[in-house]
Amino acid sequence: GRVARFFDDVLVLASRSLPKKHTDALHPWDLSALEPYAPEYLAGFRAEAYGITLEEGFVQARAHMDRVIERDVKFDIGGDRQRVHDINTQISDVTFKHILLPVWLAAYKYRGKTYRFVVNGHSGKVQGERPYSAIKITFAVVLGLIAAAIVGYFMAQQ
């Protein structure tokens, strides 16, 4: 069979210092508001230049597109299980553009450990690491178990 898929603006993180698992979670980005680059945009700010080559970026974009295409093929076949032995793809009209997206990176130390987080400068969405309190988690679990036991007890009485 045949499945057609159009891709536009497949984003590839060109930073080697930002944590990919966090920046991937900052989506969606409003790419319709992109403007041509002007040096004034970065005046007074620290910015990172891209750290991967165009070829590396295409490999990452292609891997993403291949996953989406495989999902589309399986969806097109339908059913509970699909046996796909081979997928042949043809890609045409590939274009590239370097874009800057507003991502703020910050870190803080808590009890000797550094926690990093990133912020989508457009939407304010935050992703990152945070400390967990074992005492608070244990307390919440015990409290939940007690509440479940009380509810179970009263339900068993009726």
Secondary structure as a PSIPRED ss2 file (coil, helix, strand):
# PSIPRED VFORMAT (PSIPRED V4.0)

   1 G C   1.000  0.000  0.000
   2 R C   1.000  0.000  0.000
   3 V C   1.000  0.000  0.000
   4 A C   1.000  0.000  0.000
   5 R C   1.000  0.000  0.000
   6 F C   1.000  0.000  0.000
   7 F C   1.000  0.000  0.000
   8 D C   1.000  0.000  0.000
   9 D C   1.000  0.000  0.000
  10 V C   1.000  0.000  0.000
  11 L C   1.000  0.000  0.000
  12 V C   1.000  0.000  0.000
  13 L C   1.000  0.000  0.000
  14 A C   1.000  0.000  0.000
  15 S C   1.000  0.000  0.000
  16 R C   1.000  0.000  0.000
  17 S C   1.000  0.000  0.000
  18 L C   1.000  0.000  0.000
  19 P C   1.000  0.000  0.000
  20 K H   0.000  1.000  0.000
  21 K H   0.000  1.000  0.000
  22 H H   0.000  1.000  0.000
  23 T H   0.000  1.000  0.000
  24 D H   0.000  1.000  0.000
  25 A C   1.000  0.000  0.000
  26 L C   1.000  0.000  0.000
  27 H C   1.000  0.000  0.000
  28 P C   1.000  0.000  0.000
  29 W C   1.000  0.000  0.000
  30 D C   1.000  0.000  0.000
  31 L H   0.000  1.000  0.000
  32 S H   0.000  1.000  0.000
  33 A H   0.000  1.000  0.000
  34 L C   1.000  0.000  0.000
  35 E C   1.000  0.000  0.000
  36 P C   1.000  0.000  0.000
  37 Y C   1.000  0.000  0.000
  38 A C   1.000  0.000  0.000
  39 P H   0.000  1.000  0.000
  40 E H   0.000  1.000  0.000
  41 Y H   0.000  1.000  0.000
  42 L H   0.000  1.000  0.000
  43 A C   1.000  0.000  0.000
  44 G C   1.000  0.000  0.000
  45 F C   1.000  0.000  0.000
  46 R C   1.000  0.000  0.000
  47 A C   1.000  0.000  0.000
  48 E C   1.000  0.000  0.000
  49 A C   1.000  0.000  0.000
  50 Y C   1.000  0.000  0.000
  51 G C   1.000  0.000  0.000
  52 I C   1.000  0.000  0.000
  53 T C   1.000  0.000  0.000
  54 L H   0.000  1.000  0.000
  55 E H   0.000  1.000  0.000
  56 E H   0.000  1.000  0.000
  57 G H   0.000  1.000  0.000
  58 F H   0.000  1.000  0.000
  59 V H   0.000  1.000  0.000
  60 Q H   0.000  1.000  0.000
  61 A H   0.000  1.000  0.000
  62 R H   0.000  1.000  0.000
  63 A H   0.000  1.000  0.000
  64 H H   0.000  1.000  0.000
  65 M H   0.000  1.000  0.000
  66 D H   0.000  1.000  0.000
  67 R H   0.000  1.000  0.000
  68 V H   0.000  1.000  0.000
  69 I H   0.000  1.000  0.000
  70 E H   0.000  1.000  0.000
  71 R H   0.000  1.000  0.000
  72 D H   0.000  1.000  0.000
  73 V H   0.000  1.000  0.000
  74 K H   0.000  1.000  0.000
  75 F H   0.000  1.000  0.000
  76 D H   0.000  1.000  0.000
  77 I H   0.000  1.000  0.000
  78 G C   1.000  0.000  0.000
  79 G C   1.000  0.000  0.000
  80 D C   1.000  0.000  0.000
  81 R C   1.000  0.000  0.000
  82 Q C   1.000  0.000  0.000
  83 R C   1.000  0.000  0.000
  84 V C   1.000  0.000  0.000
  85 H C   1.000  0.000  0.000
  86 D C   1.000  0.000  0.000
  87 I C   1.000  0.000  0.000
  88 N C   1.000  0.000  0.000
  89 T C   1.000  0.000  0.000
  90 Q C   1.000  0.000  0.000
  91 I C   1.000  0.000  0.000
  92 S C   1.000  0.000  0.000
  93 D C   1.000  0.000  0.000
  94 V C   1.000  0.000  0.000
  95 T C   1.000  0.000  0.000
  96 F C   1.000  0.000  0.000
  97 K C   1.000  0.000  0.000
  98 H C   1.000  0.000  0.000
  99 I C   1.000  0.000  0.000
 100 L C   1.000  0.000  0.000
 101 L C   1.000  0.000  0.000
 102 P C   1.000  0.000  0.000
 103 V E   0.000  0.000  1.000
 104 W E   0.000  0.000  1.000
 105 L E   0.000  0.000  1.000
 106 A E   0.000  0.000  1.000
 107 A E   0.000  0.000  1.000
 108 Y E   0.000  0.000  1.000
 109 K E   0.000  0.000  1.000
 110 Y E   0.000  0.000  1.000
 111 R C   1.000  0.000  0.000
 112 G C   1.000  0.000  0.000
 113 K E   0.000  0.000  1.000
 114 T E   0.000  0.000  1.000
 115 Y E   0.000  0.000  1.000
 116 R E   0.000  0.000  1.000
 117 F E   0.000  0.000  1.000
 118 V E   0.000  0.000  1.000
 119 V E   0.000  0.000  1.000
 120 N E   0.000  0.000  1.000
 121 G C   1.000  0.000  0.000
 122 H C   1.000  0.000  0.000
 123 S C   1.000  0.000  0.000
 124 G C   1.000  0.000  0.000
 125 K C   1.000  0.000  0.000
 126 V E   0.000  0.000  1.000
 127 Q E   0.000  0.000  1.000
 128 G E   0.000  0.000  1.000
 129 E C   1.000  0.000  0.000
 130 R C   1.000  0.000  0.000
 131 P C   1.000  0.000  0.000
 132 Y C   1.000  0.000  0.000
 133 S C   1.000  0.000  0.000
 134 A H   0.000  1.000  0.000
 135 I H   0.000  1.000  0.000
 136 K H   0.000  1.000  0.000
 137 I H   0.000  1.000  0.000
 138 T H   0.000  1.000  0.000
 139 F H   0.000  1.000  0.000
 140 A H   0.000  1.000  0.000
 141 V H   0.000  1.000  0.000
 142 V H   0.000  1.000  0.000
 143 L H   0.000  1.000  0.000
 144 G H   0.000  1.000  0.000
 145 L H   0.000  1.000  0.000
 146 I H   0.000  1.000  0.000
 147 A H   0.000  1.000  0.000
 148 A H   0.000  1.000  0.000
 149 A H   0.000  1.000  0.000
 150 I H   0.000  1.000  0.000
 151 V H   0.000  1.000  0.000
 152 G H   0.000  1.000  0.000
 153 Y H   0.000  1.000  0.000
 154 F H   0.000  1.000  0.000
 155 M H   0.000  1.000  0.000
 156 A H   0.000  1.000  0.000
 157 Q H   0.000  1.000  0.000
 158 Q C   1.000  0.000  0.000
